[in-house]
Each structure stands twice: as C-alpha cells, then as structure tokens.
Amino acid sequence: MLDEVIKLSSTFGGFLTGFGLCLLLVSIFLQVIINQYYDFIKRIYFTTHSTAYEMVINALSTISPYTDKIADAIKWIPGLNFLSKPLKEIHNASNLMRELYDISTQAYGIVNLELPFYGIVISIVFIVAGVALIIRARKR
C-alpha cells in the first residue's frame, strides 16, 4: 500500500512539474505578446478616450438623423450631388467610432490584468510542489 502511495505521489509530482512548466511557457509567451502591443493599445485607448474624440462621437451622433434628410435633398442639386453619399455615411461613422471606443476599453483592460504575471507565479508554485513530491517519494 505504501509503495502505491509513493508511486502515486511521484506521478502526481511529475504531473505538477510538467503542468507548471507548460503554464510557465504559455505565461512567458503571453507576456512577450502583451509587451509587444502594450504601447500600441495604450495609444489607441488614450486617443479614443480623449475629450476631442468623445466630442466628435457626440457631434456625429447628434447630426446623423439630419444628414440622411440633407443627403436626400441635395442629391438632385447639380454640383452638390457628390456630397450625398458621404453625408449618408455619417451615421455609420459615428457607430464605428463608438465601437472602436468600446473595443479599446476592453483591450486596455485585458493588457492591464497582469494574467501572465499570475500565471508565472502559479507555475513556479506548481513546479516547486511537484519537485518536492518527487524528491519526497524518491527518498522513501
């Protein structure tokens, strides 16, 4: 019975060590990716959360109900008919800007979670526990 417990302890220690090493590699890989794109995401976040950007979104949202009517009115006026299509796109532009605002908020939140750091800490705990179980099982 004791031999089975020792084998099981050694096997579980090997599992913990292997799992810890895999988690460590994944966490380091995630950290490298986050570090590579962090400045880019931060720049997008602060641009989309600037006062000027928010004012433009609000302005476009406010005037978009009227731009369709204006576009319909001027599409028959020679010399101004080329403005009809861009005016109809103002509503779509405000929606896209709002979507970019929301996406940048989510991306900035994700890169600030420090998940790779916690993954590295947990993986080290698993590796140490696994090695300790293996050493303890081999001593018996």
ABEGO torsion letter per residue (X at the ends): XAAAAAAAAAAAAAAAAAAAAAAAAAAAAAAAAAAAAAAAAAAAAAAAABAAAAAAAAAAAAAAAAAAAAAAAAAABBGAAAAAAAAAAAAAAAAAAAAAAAAAAAAAAAAAAGAAAAAAAAAAAAAAAAAAAAAAAAAX
